[in-house]
């Protein structure tokens, strides 16, 4: 029950996180002409100059011929093309606004607030602000859940995500929309992290691994699949945003079903509450609980034991751990750029935007399953490198596909998304296994922060497509291949005991450094479940 309810709470994250694909969709547009313009029908049709776009001549989106000159020619009875050479005419900006096509969208934030031409940077900037919110949310969510409890933070941040999304529906300016979108990003990742941590601390060992690797990821992908379905039937951005917000209200009844983490309650000395939750679970599962589950004296003794304090500087103290940290930061940032870049680029693919977005979501499900199987059965280094090489190489091949074979280019993008998503799923576990126990949370947390920086940059990789259609794929493909090569230099952790100290860490290839031979034996649960150790530093 806890497994499915916590996984279900992740579903809204899937469609809220990438809703900007449709909310900020850019329809075809051209300069508007004022109603009082004294132009003949012929001159109205010829008022927009042609420009080369995607190898074909198309009406300009940001320029028109100077209106005063056109009105003169129209009054004199001259005809465009035959009497007047259009190419020689002076041009001007769209001084009277724009006309937008309604073939794909009835309205978006782009068409409502004219985020085109000189202001076309504002759409990607809104997306980046969302990921800035994600950056701050990922930074504070672990600390908040440590202080106030996993359950409290989970429901407060779900309310934050739903509440600010609802307020966005009534935005009156782009600035207001963007600030609220950043707050939605903070709530979104905090909700994700709190659910992740709560699940890892409540669920049993066998279910916990499934929850961490498949449960959370696949329910996120399921939410992502719902996004294009909502968007297909709701073409107005305010209506769409309202429809995406309302499912968050369905999570309210979960407050009375999902329990607080007994592990967190024990860490706070609230033993009676923790024992009550465990007894309730035993009763629901038809298990007879022992008379004494938690011994307060024994638990207080274990909680009072002092441990050596470690800081973020310990991630760069020795040459070996410093190299692992630098390589992990680069790896996470590049994978994040690739994943979010391809997800946000779906409107620019050939074919139907709604079908392409749905395919981009569907391809994540086999990617998560494959990554889970690879983690269970194959070396980490080669599995990661293979996924990154696959994703990077197919993105580089897209520019070689003939223009008339559009299906093939879409297929290559989806294969690229498959490879990068698989790598994204595996990198959490791999990084957690490379760092020693004493700084594992900090190591994964620092790498995750780098991932957020990559997601902030990703909209601008997509933005480069306005200048050259293949440039985003060339950049993302090249970086992904380079990260695959970088992965081969990391140490192999498959089948190895988790290191407890920096001296026990495996050595990066090429470094003249030998770890201490006397490695401390780690617990069987840690060896079997490295993935659970990344929970609080997502």
C-alpha positions in Angstrom: 0.0 0.0 0.0 2.8 2.4 0.9 4.7 1.5 -2.2 1.8 2.3 -4.6 0.6 5.4 -2.7 4.0 7.0 -2.6 4.7 6.1 -6.2 1.3 7.6 -7.1 2.2 10.8 -5.4 5.1 11.1 -7.9 2.7 11.1 -10.9 2.0 14.9 -10.8 5.7 15.5 -10.9 5.8 13.9 -14.3 3.4 16.3 -16.0 4.3 19.4 -14.0 8.0 19.1 -14.6 7.7 19.2 -18.4 4.5 21.1 -18.8 6.4 24.1 -20.1 6.8 22.2 -23.4 3.2 23.0 -24.1 2.6 26.1 -21.9 5.4 27.9 -23.7 4.9 26.4 -27.1 5.8 28.8 -29.9 3.1 28.9 -32.7 3.9 30.0 -36.2 3.7 33.8 -36.3 4.1 36.8 -38.5 3.9 40.6 -38.2 0.4 41.9 -37.7 -0.9 44.7 -39.9 -3.1 47.4 -38.3 -6.8 47.3 -39.2 -6.7 50.8 -40.6 -3.8 50.1 -42.9 -4.7 51.5 -46.4 -3.5 48.4 -48.4 -5.0 46.4 -51.2 -5.4 42.7 -50.7 -2.4 42.1 -53.0 -0.1 44.3 -50.9 -1.4 42.8 -47.6 -0.4 39.4 -48.9 3.0 40.7 -50.0 3.7 42.7 -46.8 5.9 40.0 -45.2 9.3 39.3 -46.7 10.5 35.8 -47.3 13.5 34.3 -45.4 15.4 31.0 -45.6 14.3 28.7 -42.7 15.1 25.0 -42.6 16.4 25.1 -46.1 13.1 26.5 -47.5 11.7 30.0 -48.1 9.1 31.0 -45.4 7.5 34.2 -44.3 9.6 36.2 -41.8 8.5 35.9 -38.2 10.0 39.2 -37.0 10.1 41.6 -40.0 7.8 43.3 -42.5 8.2 45.7 -45.3 7.9 49.4 -44.2 4.2 50.0 -44.0 4.3 53.7 -45.1 6.0 52.6 -48.4 3.5 49.9 -49.0 0.6 52.2 -48.5 2.1 54.6 -51.1 2.5 51.9 -53.7 -1.0 50.6 -53.0 -2.5 54.2 -53.4 -0.6 54.6 -56.8 -2.1 51.3 -58.0 1.3 49.6 -58.4 1.5 45.8 -58.1 4.0 43.9 -55.9 6.6 41.8 -57.8 5.8 43.2 -61.3 5.8 47.0 -60.8 7.8 47.0 -57.5 10.9 44.9 -56.7 10.1 43.6 -53.2 13.7 42.6 -52.4 14.8 46.2 -52.6 12.2 47.5 -50.2 13.1 48.7 -46.7 12.0 46.5 -43.8 10.9 47.2 -40.2 10.2 45.4 -37.0 6.7 44.2 -36.1 5.5 47.5 -34.7 1.8 46.4 -34.4 2.3 43.0 -32.7 2.0 39.6 -34.3 -0.6 37.2 -35.8 -0.3 33.7 -34.4 -1.4 30.4 -36.0 -4.0 28.5 -34.1 -3.3 25.1 -35.8 -1.4 23.7 -32.8 -2.4 25.9 -29.8 -5.3 28.1 -29.0 -3.0 30.1 -26.7 0.3 29.8 -24.9 2.3 32.2 -22.7 4.3 33.0 -25.9 1.3 34.2 -27.8 -0.3 35.9 -24.8 2.7 38.0 -23.9 4.4 38.1 -27.3 7.6 36.2 -26.2 9.0 36.2 -29.8 11.7 37.9 -31.8 13.5 40.3 -29.5 11.8 38.6 -26.5 12.2 35.0 -27.6 14.8 34.4 -24.8 12.0 34.7 -22.2 10.5 31.3 -22.9 13.8 29.4 -22.2 14.4 31.7 -19.3 11.1 30.7 -17.7 12.2 27.0 -18.0 15.6 27.8 -16.5 13.9 29.6 -13.6 11.9 26.4 -12.9 15.1 24.4 -12.7 16.6 27.1 -10.5 13.7 26.4 -8.2 14.5 22.7 -8.5 18.1 23.5 -7.5 17.1 25.3 -4.4 14.5 22.7 -3.5 16.9 19.8 -3.8 19.4 21.8 -1.6 16.9 22.4 1.3 14.5 19.5 1.0 16.8 17.0 2.7 17.5 19.4 5.6 13.8 20.2 6.0 12.7 16.5 6.1 15.5 15.8 8.7 14.1 18.6 10.9 10.3 18.5 10.4 9.7 14.9 9.3 9.4 13.1 6.0 5.6 13.0 6.0 5.1 16.7 6.9 7.5 17.9 4.2 6.0 15.5 1.6 2.5 17.0 2.0 3.5 20.6 2.5 5.6 20.5 -0.7 2.8 18.7 -2.6 0.5 21.5 -1.4 3.1 24.0 -2.5 3.4 22.5 -6.0 -0.4 22.4 -6.4 -1.1 25.8 -4.9 1.4 27.8 -6.9 0.4 26.0 -10.1 -3.2 27.0 -9.4 -2.2 30.7 -8.9 -0.2 30.5 -12.2 -3.5 30.0 -14.0 -4.5 33.6 -13.1 -1.1 35.2 -14.0 -1.3 38.6 -15.6 2.3 38.9 -16.7 5.2 36.9 -17.8 7.2 38.0 -14.8 4.6 36.8 -12.4 4.3 33.5 -14.2 8.1 32.9 -14.1 8.5 33.7 -10.4 5.6 31.3 -9.5 7.1 28.7 -11.8 10.3 28.8 -9.9 8.3 28.2 -6.6 6.5 25.3 -8.3 10.0 23.8 -9.2 11.0 24.1 -5.5 7.9 22.2 -4.4 8.2 19.7 -7.2 11.6 18.4 -6.3 11.1 18.6 -2.6 7.9 16.5 -2.9 9.9 14.0 -5.1 12.8 13.8 -2.6 10.5 13.5 0.5 8.5 10.6 -1.1 11.8 8.9 -2.1 13.2 9.2 1.4 10.0 8.1 3.1 9.7 5.1 0.8 13.3 3.9 1.4 12.9 4.2 5.2 9.5 2.5 5.5 9.6 -0.3 2.9 11.3 -3.7 3.5 14.6 -4.6 1.9 13.3 -6.5 -1.2 10.5 -3.9 -2.0 12.9 -1.0 -1.2 15.2 -1.7 -4.2 12.2 -2.0 -6.5 10.8 1.3 -5.2 14.1 3.2 -5.6 14.9 1.9 -9.1 11.5 1.2 -10.8 8.6 2.4 -8.6 9.5 6.1 -8.5 10.9 6.3 -12.0 8.1 4.5 -13.9 5.3 6.4 -12.1 7.1 9.6 -13.0 7.2 8.4 -16.6 3.5 7.6 -16.4 2.8 11.2 -15.3 4.9 12.4 -18.2 2.8 10.2 -20.6 -0.4 11.9 -19.4 1.0 15.4 -20.3 0.6 15.2 -24.1 -2.9 13.6 -23.6 -4.0 16.5 -21.5 -2.4 19.0 -23.9 -4.0 17.4 -27.0 -7.5 18.0 -25.8 -6.8 21.3 -23.9 -5.1 23.7 -26.3 -5.4 26.8 -24.1 -2.5 27.2 -21.7 -4.6 28.3 -18.7 -7.1 25.5 -19.1 -4.3 23.0 -19.5 -2.5 24.3 -16.4 -5.7 24.1 -14.4 -6.3 20.5 -15.5 -2.7 19.5 -14.6 -3.1 21.1 -11.2 -6.3 19.5 -10.1 -5.0 15.9 -9.7 -2.8 17.2 -6.9 -5.9 17.5 -4.8 -6.4 13.7 -5.0 -3.3 13.4 -2.7 -5.1 15.1 0.2 -6.7 11.8 1.5 -3.3 10.2 1.5 -2.4 12.1 4.7 -4.5 9.7 6.7 -3.0 6.6 5.0 0.7 7.2 4.6 2.6 6.9 7.9 5.5 8.9 9.1 8.9 7.3 8.9 9.6 5.1 12.0 13.3 5.6 11.4 13.0 9.4 11.6 10.7 9.2 14.7 13.4 7.0 16.4 16.1 9.5 15.5 14.0 12.2 17.2 13.5 10.1 20.3 9.7 9.6 19.6 9.8 5.9 20.3 6.1 5.4 21.2 4.9 6.9 17.9 7.3 4.8 15.9 6.2 1.6 17.7 2.5 2.5 17.1 3.2 2.7 13.3 5.0 -0.6 13.3 2.2 -2.3 15.3 -0.4 -0.9 12.9 1.6 -2.2 9.9 1.9 -5.7 11.6 -1.9 -5.7 12.2 -2.7 -4.7 8.5 -0.3 -7.5 7.3 -1.8 -10.1 9.7 1.4 -10.5 11.7 1.6 -10.8 15.4 4.0 -8.2 16.8 6.3 -9.0 19.8 5.6 -7.5 23.2 8.6 -5.2 23.0 9.6 -3.9 19.5 11.8 -0.9 20.5 13.9 -0.7 23.6 14.1 3.0 24.4 17.2 2.6 26.6 19.1 0.7 23.9 18.1 3.2 21.2 19.0 6.2 23.2 22.5 4.7 23.8 23.0 4.2 20.1 21.7 7.7 19.2 24.0 9.3 21.7 27.2 7.9 20.2 29.3 10.7 18.7 30.6 10.3 15.2 33.4 12.3 13.5 32.0 15.3 11.6 32.8 15.5 7.9 32.4 18.5 5.6 32.1 19.2 1.9 35.9 19.8 1.8 36.4 16.1 2.5 35.2 15.5 -1.1 38.4 17.1 -2.4 41.0 16.3 0.3 42.9 13.4 -1.4 43.8 13.1 -5.0 41.6 10.0 -5.5 38.4 11.4 -4.0 39.0 14.7 -5.7 39.2 13.1 -9.1 36.1 11.0 -8.4 34.2 14.2 -7.4 35.3 16.2 -10.5 34.4 13.3 -12.8 31.1 12.7 -11.1 30.1 16.4 -11.3 31.0 16.6 -15.1 29.1 13.3 -15.7 26.0 14.3 -13.9 25.9 17.8 -15.6 26.2 16.4 -19.1 23.7 13.6 -18.6 21.2 16.2 -17.2 21.7 18.5 -20.2 21.1 15.6 -22.5 18.0 14.3 -20.7 16.2 17.6 -20.3 17.5 19.0 -23.6 15.8 16.1 -25.5 12.7 16.3 -23.4 12.2 20.0 -24.0 13.1 19.7 -27.7 10.1 17.5 -28.7 8.1 20.5 -30.2 10.9 21.0 -32.7 10.9 17.4 -34.0 9.3 16.4 -37.3 5.7 15.2 -37.1 3.0 15.7 -34.5 4.2 17.4 -31.3 1.7 15.5 -29.1 2.8 12.1 -30.5 6.5 13.0 -30.2 6.0 14.0 -26.6 4.2 10.8 -25.8 6.9 8.7 -27.4 9.5 10.6 -25.4 7.7 9.6 -22.3 7.0 6.0 -23.3 10.7 5.3 -24.2 11.6 6.0 -20.5 9.8 2.9 -19.3 12.1 0.4 -21.1 15.1 2.6 -20.3 14.4 2.3 -16.6 13.8 -1.5 -16.8 17.0 -2.0 -18.8 19.0 0.0 -16.4 17.6 -2.0 -13.5 18.6 -5.2 -15.2 22.1 -3.9 -16.1 22.7 -2.8 -12.4 21.7 -6.2 -11.2 23.8 -8.3 -13.6 26.6 -6.3 -15.3 29.6 -4.1 -14.4 28.6 -0.4 -13.7 31.4 1.2 -15.8 30.7 -0.7 -19.0 26.9 -0.5 -18.6 27.0 3.3 -18.1 29.5 3.8 -21.0 27.4 1.7 -23.4 24.3 3.7 -22.6 26.1 7.0 -23.1 27.8 5.9 -26.3 24.4 4.7 -27.7 22.7 8.0 -26.7 25.5 10.2 -28.0 26.3 8.5 -31.3 22.7 8.4 -32.5 22.3 12.1 -31.8 25.4 12.8 -33.9 24.0 10.7 -36.8 20.8 12.8 -37.0 22.4 15.4 -39.1 23.2 12.7 -41.7 19.6 11.7 -42.2 18.1 12.9 -45.5 15.5 15.6 -45.0 12.7 13.5 -46.6 13.2 10.5 -44.1 11.7 12.4 -41.1 10.6 9.2 -39.3 14.2 8.0 -39.0 15.4 11.3 -37.4 12.6 11.1 -34.8 13.5 7.4 -34.2 17.1 8.4 -33.6 16.1 11.1 -31.1 14.1 8.5 -29.2 17.0 6.0 -29.2 19.2 8.8 -27.9 16.7 9.6 -25.2 16.6 5.9 -24.3 20.4 5.8 -23.8 20.6 9.0 -21.8 17.6 8.1 -19.6 19.2 4.7 -18.9 22.5 6.4 -17.9 20.6 8.9 -15.8 18.9 6.1 -13.9 22.2 4.2 -13.3 24.4 7.1 -12.3 22.7 7.5 -8.9 23.6 4.0 -7.8 27.1 4.1 -9.4 27.9 7.4 -7.6 26.6 6.1 -4.3 28.9 3.0 -4.6 32.0 5.1 -5.4 31.9 7.3 -2.4 32.7 6.1 1.1 30.0 5.9 3.8 31.4 8.9 5.7 30.8 11.3 2.8 28.4 9.4 0.6 25.4 11.7 1.1 27.5 14.7 0.5 29.1 13.2 -2.6 25.8 12.2 -4.2 24.3 15.6 -3.1 27.2 17.6 -4.8 26.7 15.5 -8.0 23.0 16.1 -7.9 23.6 19.9 -7.6 25.7 19.7 -10.7 22.8 17.9 -12.4 20.5 20.8 -11.5 23.0 23.2 -13.1 22.8 21.1 -16.2 19.0 21.2 -16.3 19.2 25.1 -16.0 21.4 25.2 -19.1 19.4 22.7 -21.1 16.7 25.1 -22.4 19.5 27.2 -24.0 20.8 24.1 -25.9 17.3 23.8 -27.3 17.3 27.5 -28.1 20.3 27.1 -30.3 18.1 25.1 -32.7 16.6 28.5 -33.8 20.0 29.2 -35.5 20.9 25.8 -36.7 18.5 22.8 -36.4 21.2 20.3 -35.9 23.4 22.3 -33.5 21.7 21.1 -30.3 22.1 17.5 -31.3 25.7 17.9 -32.3 26.5 19.5 -28.9 24.5 17.1 -26.8 25.8 14.1 -28.8 29.4 15.2 -28.6 29.2 15.9 -24.8 27.4 12.6 -24.2 30.1 10.6 -26.1 32.8 12.4 -24.1 31.1 11.6 -20.9 30.9 7.9 -21.9 34.7 8.0 -22.5 35.1 9.7 -19.0 33.1 6.9 -17.4 35.6 4.3 -18.5 38.3 5.9 -16.3 36.1 5.5 -13.1 36.8 2.5 -10.9 34.5 -0.5 -11.1 32.2 -1.0 -8.1 30.1 -4.0 -9.2 30.4 -6.8 -6.7 32.7 -4.8 -4.5 31.9 -4.0 -0.8 31.0 -0.4 -0.2 33.9 1.7 1.1 33.5 3.1 4.6 36.5 5.5 4.6 38.3 7.5 1.9 41.3 5.1 2.3 39.1 2.2 1.2 37.9 3.8 -2.0 38.7 2.2 -5.3 41.3 4.0 -7.3 40.6 6.0 -10.4 42.4 4.6 -13.4 45.8 6.3 -14.1 46.3 7.6 -10.6 49.4 6.6 -8.6 47.5 6.0 -5.4 46.9 2.8 -3.5 43.9 2.4 -1.1 44.5 0.9 2.3 44.6 -2.9 2.1 42.6 -3.4 5.4 39.1 -2.7 4.2 36.4 -2.7 6.9 33.6 -5.2 6.2 30.3 -3.5 5.6 26.9 -4.9 6.6 25.2 -7.3 4.3 22.3 -5.0 3.8 24.5 -2.2 2.6 26.3 -4.5 0.1 23.0 -5.7 -1.3 21.3 -2.3 -1.3 23.7 0.5 -2.2 20.8 2.4 -3.8 19.2 3.2 -0.5 22.2 5.2 0.6 21.5 8.0 -1.8 18.1 8.8 -0.5 18.6 12.0 1.5 20.9 13.7 -0.9 18.8 13.5 -4.1 
